[in-house]
Amino acid sequence: MSPLIEIEELRSEKGPIILIDARAGADARQRYDAGHLEGAQFADLDKDLALLPQDAANGGRHPLPPIENFAKKLGGWGITPDSHVVVYDDKAAAFGGARLWWMLRAIGHKKVQVLNGGLKAAVDAGLPLSTEPYAISAVAPYPVPANFAGTVDIEETGKAAKERHKMVIDVRETPRYLGQMEPIDLIAGHIPGAENLPYTLNLDEKGKYKSPEELEAAYTKLLGDVKPDDVIVHCGSGVTACHTLLGMEYAGIKGPKMYVGSWSEWSRRDLPIATDQK
């Protein structure tokens, strides 16, 4: 199953779908209440897809929730291992959309897709919006493994950034990577040795993912002879990194891991910081 689903495919889907609106921000619930895709349930990035509050120096700004909490939340949404889940947000999957996709994949769920182009593409295509909250019958907690798969910690990330046969990719905007600005975290810059490939480069001018061929060309140019299993992706807090991990899977590149703590953790640990263009 492709990690992305197009509007036309969503419209023509015959089987049951569990639709999740995963918009982010302090007013995300209000935006959902003001208009969401018909039949969509609401996922709160900060409460459902992360553990808050926390010490960002130990886990970053959006650490993963305890896996048993996530299992209960999935059950509350009516999700079982056989469910076909479709997720969207209003930032072309850059916030909660790709994060929930990645979390489900990290517990082994197979049938999960992100709506390509998100809410804007749906509205442009004439899909109806609703102001009514939607919930389906809850089921038992999802049978999760012991841990989320495909993650690495701060120590492994720091080591990988120094090794020639491994690669750490920072998907934040280039001015943040270069230390020219930092609107969220305390210190600007990047992990020494990390490469920069902004997640926005995954998208075309319409706010949809580029074709698998275009994405593969961009990723393989950067990776060179580094194997996908030796790639670590991070961002500011482990959210937009999922956008690139989704793009990589869409391009057929499987195996890269995520450093969840990301820059929000690294920059608070009195570790080396670079501001040069690698």
PAZAPA-4460 file (N, C-alpha, C; in steps of 0.05 Angstrom, whole numbers, plus 32768, in hexadecimal, padded with zeros to 4 digits):
% residues 278
    n_x    n_y    n_z   ca_x   ca_y   ca_z    c_x    c_y    c_z   seq   type   mol
   8011   7FE8   8000   8000   8000   8000   8012   8019   8000     1      M     A
   800C   802C   7FEE   801B   8045   7FED   8016   8054   8007     2      S     A
   802B   8063   8011   8027   8073   8029   8015   808B   8024     3      P     A
   8010   8091   800A   7FFF   80A8   8003   7FE5   809E   7FF5     4      L     A
   7FD0   80AD   7FF9   7FB7   80A8   7FEB   7FAE   80C2   7FDE     5      I     A
   7FA6   80C0   7FC5   7F9C   80D8   7FB7   7F7E   80DC   7FBC     6      E     A
   7F75   80F5   7FB7   7F59   80FB   7FBC   7F47   80E8   7FAC     7      I     A
   7F4E   80E3   7F93   7F3D   80D2   7F82   7F3B   80B6   7F8E     8      E     A
   7F52   80AC   7F98   7F51   8091   7FA5   7F40   8091   7FBE     9      E     A
   7F42   80A6   7FCD   7F32   80A8   7FE6   7F14   80A8   7FDF    10      L     A
   7F0D   80B7   7FCB   7EF1   80B9   7FC3   7EE7   809D   7FB9    11      R     A
   7EF7   808E   7FAC   7EEE   8075   7FA0   7EF2   805D   7FB2    12      S     A
   7EFE   8061   7FC9   7F04   804B   7FDB   7EEA   803E   7FE4    13      E     A
   7EE7   8024   7FE1   7ECE   8016   7FE7   7ECE   800B   8004    14      K     A
   7EE5   8004   800E   7EE7   7FF8   8028   7EE5   800C   803E    15      G     A
   7EE1   8003   8057   7EE0   8016   806E   7EFA   8023   8073    16      P     A
   7EFA   803D   8079   7F12   804C   807F   7F0E   805A   809A    17      I     A
   7F23   805B   80A9   7F23   806B   80C1   7F33   8084   80BA    18      I     A
   7F26   809B   80BA   7F32   80B4   80B1   7F39   80C5   80CA    19      L     A
   7F52   80CE   80CA   7F5C   80DD   80E1   7F66   80F9   80D8    20      I     A
   7F5C   810D   80E6   7F65   8129   80E2   7F7B   812F   80F6    21      D     A
   7F93   8133   80ED   7FAA   8135   80FF   7FB7   8151   80FD    22      A     A
   7FA6   8165   80FC   7FB1   8180   80FB   7FBF   8187   8115    23      R     A
   7FD2   819A   8114   7FE2   81A1   812C   7FDE   81BE   8132    24      A     A
   7FE7   81C6   814A   7FE5   81E1   8153   7FD2   81E5   816A    25      G     A
   7FD6   81FB   8179   7FC5   81FF   8191   7FA8   8201   818A    26      A     A
   7FA1   8209   8172   7F85   820C   816B   7F7C   81F6   8158    27      D     A
   7F8A   81DF   8157   7F84   81CA   8144   7F68   81BF   8149    28      A     A
   7F60   81BC   8161   7F45   81B1   8167   7F30   81C4   815D    29      R     A
   7F34   81DE   8161   7F21   81F2   8158   7F1F   81F2   8139    30      Q     A
   7F36   81EE   812C   7F35   81EC   810E   7F27   81D3   8105    31      R     A
   7F2B   81BE   8113   7F1C   81A5   810D   7EFE   81A9   8110    32      Y     A
   7EF7   81B6   8127   7EDA   81BA   812C   7ECD   81CC   8117    33      D     A
   7EDD   81DF   810C   7ED3   81F2   80F8   7ECF   81E5   80DD    34      A     A
   7EDB   81CE   80D9   7ED8   81C0   80BF   7EED   81AB   80BA    35      G     A
   7EE4   8192   80B9   7EF6   817B   80B3   7EE9   8169   809F    36      H     A
   7EF9   8157   8094   7EEE   8145   8081   7ED9   8133   808E    37      L     A
   7EC4   812E   807F   7EAD   811F   808A   7EB7   8104   8094    38      E     A
   7EB1   80FD   80AD   7EB8   80E3   80B8   7ED3   80E3   80C5    39      G     A
   7EE1   80F9   80C6   7EFC   80FA   80D2   7EFB   80FD   80F0    40      A     A
   7F0B   80EE   80FE   7F10   80F1   811B   7F28   8104   811F    41      Q     A
   7F2A   8110   8136   7F3F   8123   813C   7F56   8116   814C    42      F     A
   7F6F   811A   8143   7F86   8112   8152   7F96   812B   815A    43      A     A
   7F9C   812D   8173   7FAB   8143   817E   7FC9   813C   817E    44      D     A
   7FD9   814B   816F   7FF5   8146   816D   8002   8145   8188    45      L     A
   7FFD   8159   8199   800A   815C   81B3   8000   8147   81C7    46      D     A
   7FE7   8140   81C6   7FDC   812E   81DA   7FDA   8111   81D1    47      K     A
   7FD5   810C   81B8   7FD1   80F1   81AE   7FEA   80E5   81A1    48      D     A
   7FFA   80F6   8194   8011   80EC   8185   802C   80F3   8192    49      L     A
   802B   80FE   81AA   8043   8105   81B8   803D   8104   81D6    50      A     A
   8052   8107   81E6   8050   8107   8203   8057   8123   820D    51      L     A
   8044   8132   8216   8048   814C   8221   803A   814F   823C    52      L     A
   8045   8160   824E   805E   816F   824B   8076   815D   8251    53      P     A
   808E   8167   824B   80A6   8157   824F   80BE   816A   824F    54      Q     A
   80D5   815F   8257   80EE   816D   8256   80FA   8169   823A    55      D     A
   80F9   817E   822A   8102   817C   820E   811F   8173   820C    56      A     A
   812F   8177   8221   814B   816F   8220   814D   8150   8222    57      A     A
   8138   8143   8229   8138   8126   822A   8120   811B   821B    58      N     A
   8122   811B   8201   810C   8111   81F0   8102   8125   81DB    59      G     A
   8109   813E   81DE   8100   8152   81CA   80E4   815C   81D1    60      G     A
   80DA   816E   81BF   80C1   817B   81C3   80A8   8169   81BD    61      R     A
   80AC   8154   81AD   8096   8141   81A7   80A0   8124   81AA    62      H     A
   80A7   811C   81C2   80AE   8100   81C6   8096   80EE   81C1    63      P     A
   809C   80D6   81B9   8086   80C3   81B4   8078   80BD   81CE    64      L     A
   805E   80B8   81CD   804F   80B1   81E5   8056   8095   81ED    65      P     A
   8050   808D   8206   8053   8071   820D   8043   8060   81FA    66      P     A
   804F   804A   81F1   8042   803B   81DB   8027   8030   81E4    67      I     A
   8024   802A   81FE   800A   8020   8208   7FF4   8036   8207    68      E     A
   7FFC   804F   820A   7FE9   8065   8207   7FE0   8068   81EB    69      N     A
   7FF3   8065   81D8   7FEC   8066   81BC   7FDA   804F   81B4    70      F     A
   7FDF   8038   81C0   7FCD   8021   81BB   7FB0   8026   81C3    71      A     A
   7FAD   8033   81DA   7F92   803A   81E4   7F85   804F   81D2    72      K     A
   7F95   8062   81C9   7F8A   8077   81B7   7F81   806B   819D    73      K     A
   7F91   8059   8192   7F89   804C   8179   7F6F   803D   817C    74      L     A
   7F6D   802F   8193   7F54   8021   8198   7F3C   8034   819A    75      G     A
   7F41   804B   81A7   7F2C   805F   81A9   7F23   806A   818E    76      G     A
   7F35   8069   817B   7F2D   8072   815F   7F22   805B   814F    77      W     A
   7F20   8043   815C   7F15   802C   814E   7F28   801E   813B    78      G     A
   7F42   8023   813F   7F57   8018   812D   7F60   7FFD   8137    79      I     A
   7F5F   7FE9   8125   7F6A   7FCE   812B   7F80   7FC9   8116    80      T     A
   7F8F   7FB3   8119   7FA4   7FAD   8105   7F9A   7FAA   80E9    81      P     A
   7F80   7FA6   80E5   7F75   7FA2   80CA   7F69   7FBC   80BE    82      D     A
   7F69   7FD2   80CE   7F5C   7FEA   80C5   7F6C   7FF8   80AF    83      S     A
   7F5D   8004   809D   7F69   8016   8089   7F66   8032   8093    84      H     A
   7F7D   803E   809B   7F7D   8059   80A7   7F87   806D   8092    85      V     A
   7F79   8083   8090   7F82   809A   807F   7F84   80B2   8091    86      V     A
   7F9C   80BF   808F   7FA2   80D6   80A0   7FA6   80EF   808E    87      V     A
   7F9E   8106   8099   7FA4   811F   808B   7FA8   8135   80A0    88      Y     A
   7FB5   814B   8097   7FB7   8163   80A7   7FB4   817B   8094    89      D     A
   7FB9   8193   809D   7FB6   81AA   808C   7FD1   81B7   8085    90      D     A
   7FE6   81A7   8087   8001   81B0   8080   800F   819C   806E    91      K     A
   8000   8191   805B   800B   817E   8047   8019   8167   8054    92      A     A
   800E   815E   806B   8018   8147   807A   8031   814D   808B    93      A     A
   8039   8167   808C   8052   816D   809A   804F   816D   80B9    94      A     A
   8037   816C   80C3   8034   816C   80E0   8029   8151   80E9    95      F     A
   8010   8150   80F2   8006   8137   80FD   8002   8121   80E8    96      G     A
   7FFE   8128   80CF   7FF8   8114   80BB   800D   80FF   80B8    97      G     A
   8025   8108   80B2   803B   80F5   80AE   8044   80E9   80C9    98      A     A
   8041   80F8   80DF   8049   80EE   80F9   8038   80D6   8101    99      R     A
   801D   80D7   80FD   800C   80C1   8104   8012   80AA   80F1   100      L     A
   8016   80B0   80D7   801D   809B   80C4   8036   808C   80CE   101      W     A
   804B   809B   80D5   8064   808E   80DD   8060   807E   80F7   102      W     A
   8050   8088   810A   804C   807A   8123   803E   8060   811E   103      M     A
   802A   8060   810D   801C   8047   8106   802E   8033   80F8   104      L     A
   803F   803D   80E6   8052   802B   80D9   8066   8020   80ED   105      R     A
   806D   8030   8101   8081   8028   8115   8077   8013   8128   106      A     A
   805D   800F   8129   8052   7FF9   8139   804A   7FE2   8127   107      I     A
   804F   7FE4   810D   804A   7FCE   80FB   8030   7FCF   80EC   108      G     A
   8021   7FE5   80EE   8008   7FE7   80E0   800D   7FEB   80C2   109      H     A
   7FFF   7FDB   80B2   8005   7FDB   8095   7FF3   7FEE   8085   110      K     A
   7FDA   7FEF   808C   7FC6   7FFE   807B   7FC2   801A   8085   111      K     A
   7FD6   802B   8081   7FD3   8047   8088   7FDE   8058   8072   112      V     A
   7FCF   806D   806B   7FD7   807F   8055   7FD2   809C   805E   113      Q     A
   7FE0   80AE   8051   7FDD   80CB   8056   7FD1   80D7   803D   114      V     A
   7FBD   80E8   8041   7FB0   80F5   802A   7FC3   8109   801D   115      L     A
   7FCB   8104   8004   7FDE   8115   7FF6   7FD2   8131   7FF2   116      N     A
   7FDF   8146   7FFC   7FD4   8161   7FF9   7FC4   816A   8011   117      G     A
   7FBC   8157   8022   7FAF   815D   803B   7F93   816A   8037   118      G     A
   7F8C   8179   804B   7F71   8185   804C   7F6C   8198   8034   119      L     A
   7F81   81A7   802D   7F7E   81BA   8016   7F76   81AB   7FFD   120      K     A
   7F84   8195   7FF7   7F7E   8186   7FDF   7F62   817B   7FE0   121      A     A
   7F59   8173   7FF7   7F3E   8169   7FFA   7F29   817F   7FF5   122      A     A
   7F2E   8196   8001   7F1B   81AC   7FFD   7F1B   81B5   7FE0   123      V     A
   7F33   81B7   7FD4   7F34   81BF   7FB8   7F26   81AB   7FA6   124      D     A
   7F25   8192   7FAE   7F17   817E   7F9E   7EF9   817C   7FA4   125      A     A
   7EF0   818C   7FB7   7ED4   818D   7FBD   7ECA   8179   7FD1   126      G     A
   7EDC   816C   7FE0   7ED2   815A   7FF5   7EC4   816A   800A   127      L     A
   7EAD   815F   8014   7E9D   816E   8028   7EAB   816F   8043   128      P     A
   7EA7   8186   8050   7EB1   8189   806C   7E99   8187   807F   129      L     A
   7EA0   817F   8097   7E8B   817D   80AB   7E94   818B   80C5   130      S     A
   7E81   8195   80D4   7E87   81A1   80EE   7E7F   818F   8105   131      T     A
   7E76   8177   80FE   7E6D   8164   8112   7E84   8152   811B   132      E     A
   7E88   814F   8135   7E9D   813C   813E   7E95   8120   8136   133      P     A
   7EA9   810F   8132   7EA3   80F4   8128   7EB3   80E0   8139   134      Y     A
   7EA5   80CC   8141   7EB3   80B6   8150   7EA6   809C   8149   135      A     A
   7EB6   8087   8147   7EAB   806D   8143   7EAF   805D   815D   136      I     A
   7EA3   8046   815D   7EA5   8035   8175   7EC1   802E   817C   137      S     A
   7EC9   8033   8195   7EE4   802C   819D   7EE7   800D   819E   138      A     A
   7F00   8005   819A   7F07   7FE9   819C   7F1C   7FE5   81B1   139      V     A
   7F26   7FCD   81B4   7F3B   7FC7   81C8   7F55   7FD6   81BF   140      A     A
   7F66   7FDB   81D3   7F80   7FE7   81CC   7F8E   7FD7   81B6   141      P     A
   7F9B   7FE6   81A5   7FAA   7FD9   818E   7FC0   7FC7   8199   142      Y     A
   7FC4   7FB0   818E   7FD9   7F9D   8197   7FF4   7FA7   818E   143      P     A
   8001   7FB7   819D   801A   7FC4   8195   8033   7FB3   819E   144      V     A
   8049   7FB7   8190   8062   7FAA   8199   806D   7FB8   81B2   145      P     A
   8084   7FB0   81BA   8090   7FBC   81D3   8098   7FD9   81CF   146      A     A
   80A0   7FE0   81B6   80AA   7FFB   81B1   80A4   8003   8194   147      N     A
   80A6   801D   818F   80A4   8027   8174   80BE   801F   8165   148      F     A
   80BB   8014   814E   80D2   800C   813E   80DD   8024   812E   149      A     A
   80F7   8022   8127   8103   8035   8115   810B   804F   8122   150      G     A
   8111   804F   813C   811B   8067   8149   8138   8064   8152   151      T     A
   8145   807A   8155   8160   807A   8160   8162   8090   8175   152      V     A
   8175   808E   8187   8178   80A2   819C   818D   80B6   8196   153      D     A
   8192   80C9   81A8   81A4   80DF   81A3   81C1   80D5   81A0   154      I     A
   81C9   80C1   81AF   81E4   80B6   81AD   81E9   80AA   8192   155      E     A
   81D7   8099   8188   81DA   808C   816E   81DA   80A1   8158   156      E     A
   81CA   80B6   815B   81C9   80CB   8146   81E3   80DA   8145   157      T     A
   81EE   80E1   815C   8208   80EF   815C   821E   80DF   8150   158      G     A
   821F   80C5   8155   8233   80B4   814A   8230   80B1   812C   159      K     A
   8217   80AE   8123   8212   80AA   8106   821A   80C3   80F6   160      A     A
   8217   80DA   8102   821D   80F3   80F4   823B   80F5   80EE   161      A     A
   824B   80E6   80FC   8268   80E7   80F9   8273   80D1   80E6   162      K     A
   8262   80BE   80DF   826B   80A7   80CF   8265   80AA   80B2   163      E     A
   8279   80A4   80A1   8276   80A8   8084   8261   8097   8078   164      R     A
   825D   807E   8082   824A   806C   8076   822E   806F   8081   165      H     A
   822A   8083   8093   8210   8088   809D   8209   80A5   8098   166      K     A
   81EF   80AC   809B   81E7   80C8   8095   81D0   80D0   80A8   167      M     A
   81D2   80E9   80B2   81BD   80F5   80C1   81B2   810C   80B0   168      V     A
   8198   810C   80AB   818B   8120   809B   8179   8132   80AC   169      I     A
   817E   814C   80AB   816F   8160   80B9   815B   816C   80A5   170      D     A
   8141   8169   80AA   812D   8172   8096   8122   818E   809C   171      V     A
   812E   819C   80AF   8124   81B7   80B5   812C   81CB   809E   172      R     A
   8120   81E2   809E   8126   81F7   808B   8144   81FD   808D   173      E     A
   8150   8203   8076   816D   8208   8075   8176   821F   8087   174      T     A
   8168   8235   808A   8171   824B   809C   8173   8241   80B9   175      P     A
   8161   822F   80C1   8163   8223   80DC   817B   8211   80DE   176      R     A
   817F   8200   80CA   8196   81EE   80C9   81B0   81FE   80CB   177      Y     A
   81B2   8215   80BD   81CA   8225   80BD   81CD   8237   80D5   178      L     A
   81BA   8236   80E7   81BC   8247   80FF   81B6   8264   80FA   179      G     A
   81A9   826A   80E4   81A2   8286   80DD   8189   8290   80EC   180      Q     A
   8179   827D   80F4   8160   8283   8103   8158   826A   8112   181      M     A
   8149   826E   8127   813D   8257   8136   8124   8261   8145   182      E     A
   810D   825D   8138   80F4   8267   8143   80E8   8257   815A   183      P     A
   80F2   823F   815F   80E5   822E   8173   80F8   8225   8189   184      I     A
   810F   821A   8182   8121   820F   8196   8135   8225   81A0   185      D     A
   8144   821E   81B4   8154   8231   81C2   816D   823A   81B4   186      L     A
   8179   8228   81A4   8192   822E   8196   818F   8227   8179   187      I     A
   819B   8237   8167   819A   8231   814A   81B2   8221   8142   188      A     A
   81AF   8213   812B   81C5   8203   8120   81BC   81E7   811A   189      G     A
   81D0   81D5   8118   81C9   81B9   8112   81DE   81A6   811E   190      H     A
   81D7   818C   811D   81E9   8178   8127   8202   8176   8114   191      I     A
   8219   8179   811F   8231   8178   810E   8231   815E   80FD   192      P     A
   8235   8161   80E3   8236   814A   80D1   821B   8144   80C4   193      G     A
   8205   8150   80CE   81EB   814B   80C2   81E8   8159   80A7   194      A     A
   81DA   814C   8095   81D4   8158   807B   81B9   8166   807D   195      E     A
   81B4   8179   806B   819A   8187   806B   818B   8182   8052   196      N     A
   8172   8178   8055   8160   8175   803F   8144   817D   8049   197      L     A
   813C   8196   8047   8123   81A0   8051   810B   818F   8048   198      P     A
   80F9   8189   805A   80E2   8178   8053   80D1   8186   803E   199      Y     A
   80D1   81A0   803D   80C1   81AE   8029   80C8   81A6   800C   200      T     A
   80E1   819C   8008   80E9   8194   7FED   80DB   817A   7FE5   201      L     A
   80CC   816D   7FF7   80BD   8156   7FF0   80A4   815D   7FDF   202      N     A
   809C   8177   7FE0   8083   8180   7FD5   8085   818E   7FBB   203      L     A
   8070   818C   7FAB   806F   819C   7F92   8061   81B6   7F98   204      D     A
   805D   81C6   7F83   8052   81E1   7F86   8035   81E0   7F8F   205      E     A
   8028   81C9   7F8E   800C   81C7   7F97   800A   81BC   7FB4   206      K     A
   8021   81B8   7FC0   8020   81AE   7FDB   801C   8190   7FDD   207      G     A
   8021   8181   7FC8   801F   8164   7FC8   803C   8159   7FC6   208      K     A
   803F   8140   7FCF   8058   8133   7FCB   8060   8131   7FAE   209      Y     A
   8079   8135   7FA8   8083   8131   7F8D   8080   8113   7F86   210      K     A
   8085   810D   7F6D   8082   80F1   7F64   8097   80E0   7F72   211      S     A
   8092   80C6   7F74   80A6   80B4   7F7F   80C1   80B6   7F71   212      P     A
   80C0   80B9   7F57   80D9   80BB   7F47   80E9   80D4   7F4E   213      E     A
   80DB   80EB   7F51   80E9   8104   7F58   80F5   8102   7F74   214      E     A
   80E5   80F6   7F86   80EF   80F4   7FA2   8107   80E1   7FA3   215      L     A
   8105   80CB   7F96   811B   80B7   7F96   8134   80C4   7F8C   216      E     A
   8132   80D4   7F76   814A   80E1   7F6B   8156   80F4   7F7F   217      A     A
   8146   8103   7F8D   8150   8116   7FA1   815D   8108   7FB8   218      A     A
   8150   80F3   7FC2   815B   80E5   7FDA   8175   80D6   7FD2   219      Y     A
   8175   80C8   7FBC   818C   80B8   7FB5   81A4   80CA   7FAE   220      T     A
   819F   80E2   7FA4   81B5   80F4   7F9F   81C2   80FC   7FB9   221      K     A
   81B2   8100   7FCE   81BD   8107   7FE8   81CA   80EF   7FF5   222      L     A
   81BE   80D8   7FF4   81C7   80C1   8003   81E1   80B6   7FF6   223      L     A
   81E4   80B7   7FDC   81FB   80AC   7FD0   81FC   808E   7FD5   224      G     A
   8213   8084   7FE1   8215   8068   7FE6   820D   8060   8003   225      D     A
   8201   8073   8011   81F7   806C   802C   81DE   805C   802A   226      V     A
   81DD   8045   8038   81C6   8034   8037   81AF   8040   8047   227      K     A
   8196   803C   803F   817F   8047   804D   817E   803F   806B   228      P     A
   8187   8027   8071   8187   801E   808E   819B   802F   809F   229      D     A
   81AD   803D   8091   81C1   804D   80A0   81BA   806A   80A0   230      D     A
   81A2   8071   8099   8199   808D   8098   8187   8093   80B0   231      V     A
   818C   80AA   80BC   817C   80B4   80D3   8170   80CF   80CB   232      I     A
   8156   80D2   80CE   8149   80EB   80C7   813F   80F9   80E1   233      V     A
   8143   8113   80E1   8139   8122   80F8   8130   813E   80EF   234      H     A
   8122   814C   8101   8118   8167   80FC   811B   8177   8115   235      C     A
   8107   8187   811C   8108   8196   8135   80FF   8186   814D   236      G     A
   80E9   8176   8149   80DE   8168   8160   80D3   814D   8158   237      S     A
   80DB   8141   8141   80D1   8127   813A   80B6   8126   812D   238      G     A
   80AE   813D   8121   8094   813D   8113   8099   813F   80F5   239      V     A
   80A5   8155   80EC   80A9   8158   80CF   80BD   8144   80C4   240      T     A
   80CD   8138   80D5   80DF   8122   80CB   80CE   810C   80BF   241      A     A
   80B6   8108   80CA   80A4   80F2   80C0   809C   80F8   80A3   242      C     A
   809B   8112   809C   8093   811A   8081   80A7   810E   806D   243      H     A
   80C1   8111   8073   80D6   8106   8062   80D7   80E8   8063   244      T     A
   80D2   80DC   807A   80D2   80BF   807C   80BB   80B4   806B   245      L     A
   80A4   80C1   806A   808F   80B9   8059   8097   80BC   803B   246      L     A
   80A3   80D3   8035   80AD   80D7   801A   80C0   80C2   8011   247      G     A
   80D2   80BA   8023   80E5   80A5   801C   80D7   808B   8016   248      M     A
   80C4   8084   8027   80B5   806B   8022   80A6   806C   8007   249      E     A
   809A   8083   8002   808C   8087   7FE9   809E   8084   7FD1   250      Y     A
   80B8   808B   7FD5   80CC   8089   7FBF   80D9   806D   7FBF   251      A     A
   80D0   805C   7FD0   80DB   8041   7FD1   80F4   803D   7FE1   252      G     A
   80FA   8051   7FF1   8112   8050   8002   8109   8049   801E   253      I     A
   810E   8031   8027   8105   8028   8041   811C   8021   8053   254      K     A
   8119   8028   806C   812E   8021   8080   8138   8039   8090   255      G     A
   8136   8052   8087   813F   8068   8097   8131   806A   80B2   256      P     A
   8140   8073   80C6   8135   8074   80E1   8131   8091   80E9   257      K     A
   8123   8095   80FF   811D   80B0   8109   8129   80B5   8124   258      M     A
   8136   80CC   8127   8140   80D6   8141   8129   80E8   814B   259      Y     A
   8119   80DD   815D   8101   80EA   8166   8107   8104   8176   260      V     A
   811C   8103   8187   8122   811B   8197   812A   8133   8186   261      G     A
   8137   812D   816F   813E   8141   815B   814C   815A   8166   262      S     A
   814B   8170   8158   815B   8188   8160   8152   8192   817B   263      W     A
   8139   818F   8182   812F   819A   819B   813D   818C   81B3   264      S     A
   8144   8173   81B0   8153   8165   81C5   8171   816B   81C3   265      E     A
   817C   8168   81AB   8199   816C   81A7   81A2   8188   81B0   266      W     A
   8193   819C   81A9   819B   81B8   81AF   8199   81BF   81CD   267      S     A
   818D   81AE   81DD   818A   81B3   81F9   819D   81A2   820A   268      R     A
   81B0   8194   81FD   81C1   8181   820C   81DE   8189   820D   269      R     A
   81E4   81A3   8207   8200   81AD   8208   8212   819C   81F7   270      D     A
   8209   8195   81DF   8218   8185   81CB   8223   8198   81B5   271      L     A
   8236   818E   81A5   8241   819E   8190   822B   81A7   817C   272      P     A
   822D   81BF   8172   8219   81CB   8160   8229   81D7   8148   273      I     A
   821F   81D2   8130   822C   81DD   8118   8219   81F1   810B   274      A     A
   8225   8203   80FC   8215   8217   80ED   821F   821A   80D0   275      T     A
   8231   8207   80C8   823C   8209   80AD   822B   81F9   809A   276      D     A
   822E   81FF   8080   8221   81EF   806C   8232   81D7   8065   277      Q     A
   8228   81BF   806B   8238   81A7   8067   823B   81A1   8049   278      K     A
***
